[in-house]
Amino acid sequence: MKKEIVRRYAYNPILAKAQIPYPVETVHNAAVVKHGSEYIMLFRSHLRTGRSIIGLARSHDGFHFTADPAPFLTPAPEGPFAVYEEFGVEDPRVTCVDGEYLITYSAYSRNGVRIALARTKDFVQLERVSLITEADYRNVVIFPEKFDGLYARLDRPHSEISPWSIWISYSPDLRYWGDSQLIMKPVLYHWDEMKIGPGAPPIRTDRGWLSIYHGVFNTMAGAVYRLGVALHDLRNPAKIIGVSDSWILQPEDPWEITGYVSNVVFTCGAVPEPDGSVKIYWGGADTVMCVGEATISDLVDLCIEHGRAAI
């Protein structure tokens, strides 16, 4: 029998709207990180207005989560962020750097979608730092280490000229970003040919930075979102060693095939464990949260032994 790269948790979905103690219509596209002995999940939820907020749930084992009684992040009511968050906040990612948690999220408004950056040390007090892109950007993930004193991020600007692709940028202070490079593109008539985007923040391995990304293929029945992996050089993350030629996860369970947006598995978070495994979290059909486990070395091998060029 063919070995499954990602082993789905038997009791998926792990979080749905019925488990949230305030009114929401979906629970999906969540960042997950370990904070002490706790797993912290920052999840996106649609309201009945169609706009999104970000909630927080906690777990001691990474599988059973309990939501806090109130949302964690809602659109700013005033100040410089308010005009750019008026249509909602979406799809958070969390990276721990130098003892603090950096949170990137999509800020939607009538001016398009920008990426905002916030930070926290305890997931109680939250500070909005800066709007770190202009429109239109999504899917910004920050590396958990600096390179020659600079922060690094992966992002995905919107483009109608070239297929939506993955770029890298650097910053000395988290506010001002530059030295941007295009580092990875979709492949024609391939499972990710329509567009790609960063998923979970990269994971350090002894062979490179492992990055889990999403890829989209357009079918006669609509778009299908799947997950793949890429491996970046440890010292120069702009250099991609290899990209797995095959996906690691696709919509298969009923709650991934049918929902708010059908045929979607979409990750914003993954947690590496001491035993060499990684818990990968994904939104199913933009409706519920799911989790599965994989062996990190298996994912790295896919990039090296069964890989393709990034561009």
C-alpha positions as CSV (number, residue, x, y, z in Angstrom):
1,M,0.0,0.0,0.0
2,K,1.3,3.4,-0.9
3,K,2.6,5.4,2.1
4,E,0.6,8.5,3.0
5,I,2.9,11.5,3.3
6,V,0.5,13.4,5.6
7,R,-1.4,11.2,8.0
8,R,-4.8,12.7,8.7
9,Y,-6.0,12.8,12.3
10,A,-8.7,10.3,12.7
11,Y,-11.0,12.8,14.5
12,N,-10.9,15.6,12.0
13,P,-12.3,18.3,11.9
14,I,-10.7,19.5,15.1
15,L,-12.5,22.8,15.3
16,A,-15.8,24.1,13.8
17,K,-18.2,27.0,14.3
18,A,-20.3,25.0,16.9
19,Q,-17.3,25.0,19.3
20,I,-16.8,28.8,19.2
21,P,-18.6,30.7,22.1
22,Y,-19.5,33.7,20.0
23,P,-21.4,33.8,16.6
24,V,-19.3,32.8,13.6
25,E,-20.0,30.9,10.4
26,T,-16.6,29.3,9.7
27,V,-13.3,28.3,11.5
28,H,-10.4,28.0,9.1
29,N,-7.0,29.1,7.8
30,A,-5.4,29.1,11.3
31,A,-1.8,29.8,12.4
32,V,-0.6,27.4,15.1
33,V,2.5,27.8,17.3
34,K,3.7,26.4,20.6
35,H,3.9,28.8,23.5
36,G,5.4,27.1,26.5
37,S,3.4,23.9,27.1
38,E,0.4,25.2,25.1
39,Y,-0.5,25.1,21.4
40,I,-2.0,28.4,20.4
41,M,-4.2,28.5,17.3
42,L,-5.2,31.8,15.7
43,F,-8.1,31.0,13.4
44,R,-10.0,33.0,10.8
45,S,-13.8,33.1,11.0
46,H,-16.4,34.6,8.7
47,L,-19.2,36.6,10.3
48,R,-22.7,36.8,8.8
49,T,-21.7,40.1,7.2
50,G,-19.2,38.0,5.1
51,R,-16.3,39.8,6.7
52,S,-13.6,38.0,8.8
53,I,-12.2,38.2,12.3
54,I,-9.4,36.2,14.0
55,G,-10.1,34.1,17.1
56,L,-7.8,32.2,19.5
57,A,-8.0,28.6,20.7
58,R,-5.7,26.7,23.0
59,S,-4.7,23.0,23.3
60,H,-2.3,20.9,25.5
61,D,-1.8,18.2,22.8
62,G,-2.2,19.9,19.5
63,F,-5.4,18.0,18.7
64,H,-8.1,19.1,21.2
65,F,-8.6,22.9,21.1
66,T,-10.8,25.2,23.2
67,A,-11.6,28.7,22.0
68,D,-11.3,31.8,24.1
69,P,-14.5,33.5,25.0
70,A,-13.9,36.5,22.8
71,P,-12.2,37.2,19.4
72,F,-8.4,37.8,19.5
73,L,-8.2,40.3,16.6
74,T,-10.9,42.4,15.0
75,P,-10.7,45.4,12.6
76,A,-9.2,48.4,14.3
77,P,-12.0,50.9,15.1
78,E,-9.6,53.9,14.8
79,G,-6.1,54.9,14.1
80,P,-3.9,54.3,11.0
81,F,-4.9,50.6,10.7
82,A,-8.7,51.3,10.7
83,V,-9.1,52.4,7.1
84,Y,-7.1,49.3,5.8
85,E,-9.0,46.8,8.0
86,E,-12.5,47.9,7.5
87,F,-13.5,44.8,5.4
88,G,-11.9,42.3,7.8
89,V,-8.7,40.6,9.0
90,E,-7.8,37.2,7.6
91,D,-5.3,34.3,7.3
92,P,-2.8,34.9,10.2
93,R,0.7,33.4,10.4
94,V,2.8,33.4,13.6
95,T,6.5,33.1,13.9
96,C,8.6,33.3,17.1
97,V,11.7,35.4,16.7
98,D,14.0,36.5,19.5
99,G,11.4,35.6,22.2
100,E,8.4,37.4,20.7
101,Y,5.6,36.2,18.4
102,L,5.3,38.0,15.1
103,I,1.8,37.8,13.6
104,T,1.2,38.7,9.9
105,Y,-2.4,38.9,8.6
106,S,-4.3,40.1,5.6
107,A,-6.0,43.5,6.1
108,Y,-8.9,44.0,3.6
109,S,-10.5,47.3,2.7
110,R,-11.9,49.2,-0.2
111,N,-8.3,49.9,-1.1
112,G,-7.4,46.3,-1.6
113,V,-5.6,43.8,0.6
114,R,-2.4,44.7,2.5
115,I,-0.4,42.7,5.0
116,A,-0.3,44.0,8.6
117,L,2.2,43.0,11.3
118,A,1.5,42.7,15.0
119,R,3.4,41.2,17.9
120,T,2.8,39.7,21.3
121,K,4.8,37.9,24.0
122,D,1.9,36.2,25.7
123,F,-1.2,36.2,23.3
124,V,-2.9,38.5,25.8
125,Q,-1.4,41.9,25.0
126,L,-1.2,42.6,21.2
127,E,0.6,45.5,19.5
128,R,0.0,46.4,15.9
129,V,3.4,47.3,14.5
130,S,3.0,48.3,10.8
131,L,1.3,47.8,7.5
132,I,4.3,46.1,5.8
133,T,3.0,45.9,2.2
134,E,1.0,48.0,-0.2
135,A,-1.9,46.4,-2.1
136,D,-2.2,43.7,-3.3
137,Y,-0.4,41.1,-1.3
138,R,-1.3,38.0,0.6
139,N,0.4,35.0,2.4
140,V,3.3,36.7,4.2
141,V,5.3,34.3,6.4
142,I,8.4,35.4,8.4
143,F,11.4,33.1,8.9
144,P,12.1,32.3,12.6
145,E,15.8,33.4,12.2
146,K,17.6,36.4,10.9
147,F,20.1,36.3,8.0
148,D,23.1,38.6,8.3
149,G,21.1,40.6,10.8
150,L,18.0,40.9,8.6
151,Y,14.5,39.5,9.0
152,A,13.3,37.6,6.0
153,R,9.9,36.9,4.7
154,L,8.1,35.0,1.9
155,D,5.2,36.7,0.2
156,R,2.9,36.5,-2.8
157,P,2.1,39.8,-4.6
158,H,-0.9,39.8,-6.9
159,S,-0.2,39.9,-10.7
160,E,-2.2,39.6,-13.8
161,I,0.9,39.6,-16.0
162,S,2.9,36.7,-14.5
163,P,1.4,33.7,-12.6
164,W,1.0,34.4,-8.9
165,S,4.4,33.4,-7.5
166,I,6.5,33.4,-4.3
167,W,8.9,36.2,-3.6
168,I,11.4,36.9,-0.7
169,S,12.1,40.2,1.0
170,Y,14.3,41.4,3.8
171,S,14.1,44.0,6.6
172,P,16.4,45.4,9.3
173,D,13.5,46.5,11.6
174,L,10.2,44.7,10.5
175,R,8.8,48.0,9.1
176,Y,10.8,48.6,6.0
177,W,11.2,45.7,3.5
178,G,13.2,45.5,0.3
179,D,15.8,43.6,-1.7
180,S,12.9,41.6,-3.1
181,Q,13.4,38.6,-5.4
182,L,11.2,36.3,-7.3
183,I,12.2,32.8,-6.2
184,M,9.5,30.3,-7.1
185,K,6.9,30.1,-9.9
186,P,4.0,27.7,-10.8
187,V,4.6,25.1,-13.4
188,L,2.5,25.0,-16.6
189,Y,-0.1,22.2,-16.7
190,H,0.9,21.0,-13.2
191,W,-1.0,20.6,-9.9
192,D,0.1,24.2,-8.9
193,E,-0.1,25.9,-12.3
194,M,-2.7,28.6,-11.6
195,K,-1.0,30.2,-8.5
196,I,1.1,29.4,-5.5
197,G,1.6,31.1,-2.2
198,P,3.5,30.6,1.1
199,G,1.7,28.6,3.7
200,A,3.2,27.8,7.1
201,P,6.4,29.7,8.3
202,P,9.5,27.8,7.3
203,I,10.9,25.0,9.5
204,R,14.7,24.6,10.0
205,T,16.1,21.2,9.2
206,D,19.7,20.1,9.0
207,R,19.3,20.0,5.2
208,G,17.6,23.3,4.6
209,W,14.5,25.4,5.5
210,L,11.3,23.4,4.8
211,S,8.5,25.5,3.5
212,I,4.9,24.2,3.1
213,Y,3.0,26.1,0.4
214,H,-0.3,26.0,-1.4
215,G,-0.8,25.5,-5.1
216,V,-4.0,25.9,-7.2
217,F,-5.1,24.0,-10.3
218,N,-8.2,25.1,-12.3
219,T,-10.5,22.3,-13.4
220,M,-13.8,22.2,-15.2
221,A,-15.5,22.1,-11.8
222,G,-13.5,25.0,-10.4
223,A,-10.2,25.6,-8.6
224,V,-8.6,22.9,-6.4
225,Y,-6.2,23.9,-3.6
226,R,-3.5,21.5,-2.6
227,L,-0.3,21.6,-0.4
228,G,3.3,21.1,-1.5
229,V,6.8,21.5,0.0
230,A,10.0,23.3,-1.0
231,L,13.4,23.4,0.6
232,H,15.5,26.6,0.9
233,D,19.2,26.9,1.6
234,L,20.0,27.4,5.3
235,R,22.2,30.4,4.8
236,N,20.6,31.9,1.7
237,P,16.9,31.4,1.8
238,A,16.5,33.0,-1.6
239,K,18.1,29.9,-3.0
240,I,15.7,27.0,-3.3
241,I,17.3,23.6,-3.3
242,G,14.3,21.8,-4.7
243,V,10.5,21.7,-4.9
244,S,8.5,18.5,-4.6
245,D,7.1,17.6,-7.9
246,S,4.0,16.1,-6.3
247,W,1.6,17.5,-3.8
248,I,1.6,16.2,-0.2
249,L,-2.1,16.8,0.6
250,Q,-5.3,17.4,-1.5
251,P,-9.0,17.7,-0.7
252,E,-10.4,14.2,0.0
253,D,-12.5,14.2,3.2
254,P,-16.2,15.5,2.9
255,W,-15.4,18.6,4.9
256,E,-12.6,19.5,2.5
257,I,-14.5,18.8,-0.7
258,T,-17.7,20.7,0.2
259,G,-18.0,23.9,2.2
260,Y,-17.8,27.7,2.0
261,V,-15.2,27.3,-0.7
262,S,-15.2,23.7,-2.1
263,N,-12.1,21.6,-2.8
264,V,-9.7,23.4,-0.5
265,V,-6.9,22.4,1.9
266,F,-5.1,25.6,3.0
267,T,-2.4,25.9,5.6
268,C,-1.2,28.8,7.7
269,G,0.6,26.8,10.4
270,A,2.7,23.8,11.2
271,V,4.4,22.8,14.4
272,P,7.6,20.7,14.3
273,E,7.9,18.2,17.2
274,P,11.0,16.8,19.0
275,D,10.5,13.4,17.6
276,G,11.1,14.5,14.0
277,S,7.4,14.8,13.1
278,V,5.4,17.9,12.2
279,K,1.8,18.7,12.9
280,I,0.3,20.4,9.8
281,Y,-2.9,22.4,10.3
282,W,-5.2,23.2,7.4
283,G,-8.6,24.8,6.7
284,G,-11.0,22.4,5.0
285,A,-13.2,24.1,2.3
286,D,-12.8,27.4,4.2
287,T,-15.2,26.0,6.8
288,V,-13.4,23.8,9.5
289,M,-9.9,23.2,10.9
290,C,-8.1,19.9,10.4
291,V,-4.7,18.5,11.4
292,G,-2.4,15.8,10.2
293,E,1.1,14.6,10.9
294,A,4.1,14.0,8.7
295,T,7.7,13.0,9.1
296,I,10.0,16.0,8.4
297,S,12.7,13.9,6.8
298,D,10.1,12.5,4.4
299,L,9.1,16.0,3.3
300,V,12.7,17.0,2.8
301,D,13.4,13.8,0.8
302,L,10.5,14.8,-1.5
303,C,12.2,18.1,-2.3
304,I,15.7,16.6,-2.9
305,E,15.0,13.1,-4.4
306,H,11.7,13.8,-6.2
307,G,12.1,17.6,-6.8
308,R,12.0,20.1,-9.6
309,A,13.5,23.5,-10.2
310,A,11.8,26.4,-8.5
311,I,11.8,28.6,-11.6
